[in-house]
Amino acid sequence: IQIMIKRVKYALLFLLFAMSFAVSVFSEVVTKPQTDGYREYVYVAGSPDRFPIEYYDDETKNYKGIIPDYLEIISSRTDIGFVYINGDEKDKMQLAENLQVEMISCLGKEDVSEENEYFELFSYDEDGNEVKCGIAFTSIMDENRKEKIKLAANGISVKEKNGIYFSYASQEAKVSFWLIAVISFAFFVIVA
């Protein structure tokens, strides 16, 4: 029994030590309408299931991800707010075709029809292929707002971009960390 108590003590100490390194570093910024003053709004059709690029969070009832974080920065630098219209991928394309939204999020030009103007926000490498992510403006988008959005997007610094990317990388890493901690704990209990 003494040996078992010792094992449990060491296991608990190991777990406390491991948890001390688990630091959450991520952003919970969401794009949603503000009601504290004048603001122009752009209606956006998003991608509800493309984590970490863009996804719908059922808990907060908001879109989150890299693209919404970019839009939040753009919104802070302009008088433009972004309102997501919820739906799936098929709905998104239908909303754009019916001109019910001014902007859609997308993965590259091939994700949108020719009549929508594509604007790349960022790209990344996936299995040796470049994946482009951006927004597309439908024909009902006001030219002045479109230019403001592009200008603000081009002004997002490398530091800001890296912060956004790191925040989602750390979210994925948290799952891996806890999996490794549990496996290590089980191994330690079995071996010790």
N, C-alpha and C positions, 0 to 999 in steps of 0.2 A: 504494500500500500504506500510506503514511503517513496518508492521509486515512481509510482504512478502520480503522486502528488507533485514530486519534483518535475516530472515531464509536463504536467499541466501548467505549473508555474513558469517553466521555460517557454512553453508554447504561448502562454499569455504575454510574457515579456516580449517575445519575438513579434507577436501580433501588434502590440502597442508600439514597438519600435518601427515596424513596417508602416503602420498607419500614420506615424509622425511625418513620413515623407509624402503622404498623399495630400498634395496641395491643389486645390481647384483653381484653375486660371482659365476662365472662359467668360464670354460675354452673354448676357441674357437680353440683349437689346432686340426689340421686335418693332416692326413697322405697323403702325395703326394710326387712325385719324386722331388729330389733336383738337380739342375744343377750347383752347385758351387764346383764341384770337384769329385774325384773318389768315387764311392759308388756301392756296390753290391745291386741288387734289387731282391726282392721276390714278385712274383705276387700272389695276394690274391683275392679269391672270397668271397664277404661279403654278409651280410643280409641287404637288403635295407630298411626294415620296422620293425625293432625290437627295437624301442626307449625304453629306453635309452641305451640298450646293444650295438646296432649298427644300424645306419640308414644312408640313402643317403639324403643329404641336397641339394635340387634342386636349392636353391639360390647360394650356393658356389660351387656346382658341385663336392662335396667331401663327402666321408664317414666320419661320426662323431659318437661319442658314447664312451662307456666305453672301448670296445675292441680297437678301433682306438687310444684312449688315451694311452692304455697300449703299443700299437705298436709304438707310438711316443716316449715313454720313452725308449723302447728297441732300437729303431733306434738311439737315442741320445747316447746310451752306446755301440753301435757296429758300424761297417761300413756297416750296412745293412739298406736299405730303403725299404719301402713297397708301392707297387703300386696296387690299387684296380682295378679290372676288373668289370665294372658295369653290372648288370643283376638282375633278380629276383631269388627267391629261387630255382626254377626249373633249371634256367641257371647255378646257382652256382654248383649244383650237377653234371650237365652235363659237366661243365668246369673241375671239379675234375676227373670225369670218363674218359674224353678225355685227361687228363694229360696236360691241357692248363694252369693250375695254380699250384703253389707249395704249397699253403696253402689255407685252407678255415676256416672261422669262424663258430662256431657251438654251439649248446646248448647240451652238453653232448655227450657221446660216441654213443648213439643211433641215433644221427643226421648224422653220417658218416658211410661209409662202412668199413668193416674189414681191407681192404688193406691200409687204411689211419691211420697213427699213431696219436692218440688223446693226447693233452696236455692241462690240465685244468689250466685256468688263475684265476678263482674265482668262488664262488658259493654264492647263496643267498636263503633265505626261502620265499616261496610263498604258502600261504594257508596251511602251515604245511608240505609242500614238498620241499626238497632240489633241487634247479635248478642249474646245473653246466654249466658254460660257458667257452669256450676255443677255441683252434685252432686245426686243424688237418693238418698234413703234408702228401702230396701226395708222391708217390714213386719217383717222379723226384726231390724232395728236396735234396739238397746237405747235407751230414751228418755234415760237419763242420758248415755250416750256421745254421742247426737245433740245434746243441749244443750251439752255440752262443746265439741263440734266447731263448732257455730254460734257460740258465745261467742268461741272462739279465732279463728275466721274473721273475725268482726266487729271483733276487736281488731288485725287486721293494718293497720299504719299506711300512709298514703299514700306515705311514703318507701320502705317495704319493697315496696309494690306497684310503684312506679316503677322500683325497682332490678330487679325481676323482668322487667318489660316491656322495660326498656332492654337487659337481658342478651340477650334474644332478638332485639331489633332490631339489636344489634351483630353477632350471628351472621349475620343476613341481609346486613348491610352489608359484612362481610368479603368475601363472594363478589363483590359489586359493586365493591369497592375493587380486588381483584386483577384483575378483568375490565378495569377502567379502566386499571390500571397496565400490563397486557399490551398493550392497544390503544395506549396512549400510547407505550410502548416501540417497538412496531412502526412507528407513525407517525413517531417521532423518527428511527429508523434509515433509513426510506425517504426522509424529507425532508432529513435532514442529509447 
